[in-house]
Amino acid sequence: MPLMSLFGSKGRLVLSTFLLYAIIFELAYCQNDAQEQRTSLGKKANKPKLGKATNKGPRAVTTKPKVKTTAAQAQTFLTQVLNRGKFTKVGDTISIQAGDTLELRCRGKPVHWGVPLYLEEDDDGRLKIVQHERYGVLTLVNTTGADTGEYTCYPMYCEDTDCRKEYDKAVKVFVFFPDPQELFVPSSDYYEVIQLRTNWPTVLPCQVTSPEAKVTLHREFPPVEVVVDGTEISFNVKKGFTIHRPRPYHAGALYCVASLGNLRQSSTKYMLIYVNYPMAPPAPVIQASTSSVAVGENLRVSCTAVGEPNVAIEITWEYPGQEIGRPLYTQDGVSPVSGGAARQQTQSVLLVDEVRDVDQGTYTCTAQNLQGAKSVSTNVKVVPKTKPKKP
Ligand SMILES: *[C@@H]1O[C@H](CO)[C@@H](O)[C@H](O)[C@H]1NC(C)=O
């Protein structure tokens, strides 16, 4: 009879005291464990990152009699409780008819549960989480299509009362709650504004409640179905549509349509607004007309940053005279860069007329775009007037 190492130290304590009782107890308990174990073995490939120590299947209790197994060493299990005493190891996704109860059981002491954001924020008493000695149970009753989403079990690693989630041992399952009335997970907004950033994947989160629904993407004006080729735009039943490398022509009002049986429904509208988005923060270059300037002469400090066309770069200055409120002026401009790929140069020139002693020090320019900011500095020394009146 194979036993799991997980079988608690408590059981063996009983064994030494009431031998006979304990054997019966273990056999009974073991059957349950073995069943869970078996169902899990068949689907191992689906399971993300198993704990390596216990990934060897069932084993006899006699092999490691003194090991006190903690949640950290144990394999993470996520099982769906079908009805009393019946478990099934969950795969990547499961479907539960809206209205039915979701019950998930996850091995570990303790475990932490992650649920769809809407459930976390809007607790109306339907979600119940109970921690038993060796496993946690999540129960969600009176379910609706809106409960569709990812449910995650994180085993906790505890030292005394200090516990932390073991992210690498988390087990996730995506649960669909097919709802005969709602093909899309309802949204509280009539429309949603989404920024399309140059070359950054954009998701249209039209989440269906049933994995069987056929989903298409549509443009409102002109009214056409958008081609989903899997490369430029792809669909994932757990996520919605992704526009992988947004371009200006992707902008506009779009919506999804789901059909299943006789039902055909439209999703929330997505207003896609195209934003020229830089690939990286700017890399400014600073240069002073001279590193050593005489009192009374003029100084120019220029700051230039080259970037994508139509992507704004803002340049700001810090200079020594700032503290005493010395007013300085800048000449700013944007010009195309000749040759090669389309680039543009943003330049700001700080003009210091009739340099005084207070102008000596560090000049810093900061160039900023939507991705971030970068500063560069240069030092300028102020020297006494050249050639005093004496011959
Ligand atoms: C679930 O629905 C039933 C029937 O409508 C209701 O009596 C019960 O209070 C609901 N339970 C919760 C926790 O909302």
PDBQT file of the ligand as one rigid body, heavy atoms in Angstrom, charges set to zero:
ROOT
HETATM    1  C1  LIG A 401     -27.391  31.589  -2.933  1.00  0.00    +0.000 C 
HETATM    2  O1  LIG A 401     -28.651  31.565  -3.556  1.00  0.00    +0.000 OA
HETATM    3  C2  LIG A 401     -29.695  31.057  -2.733  1.00  0.00    +0.000 C 
HETATM    4  C3  LIG A 401     -30.937  30.940  -3.564  1.00  0.00    +0.000 C 
HETATM    5  O2  LIG A 401     -31.184  32.118  -4.292  1.00  0.00    +0.000 OA
HETATM    6  C4  LIG A 401     -29.863  31.975  -1.531  1.00  0.00    +0.000 C 
HETATM    7  O3  LIG A 401     -30.876  31.475  -0.671  1.00  0.00    +0.000 OA
HETATM    8  C5  LIG A 401     -28.540  32.062  -0.770  1.00  0.00    +0.000 C 
HETATM    9  O4  LIG A 401     -28.661  32.975   0.290  1.00  0.00    +0.000 OA
HETATM   10  C6  LIG A 401     -27.433  32.473  -1.695  1.00  0.00    +0.000 C 
HETATM   11  N1  LIG A 401     -26.168  32.358  -0.957  1.00  0.00    +0.000 N 
HETATM   12  C7  LIG A 401     -25.282  33.340  -0.880  1.00  0.00    +0.000 C 
HETATM   13  C8  LIG A 401     -24.105  33.100  -0.015  1.00  0.00    +0.000 C 
HETATM   14  O5  LIG A 401     -25.365  34.384  -1.488  1.00  0.00    +0.000 OA
ENDROOT
TORSDOF 0
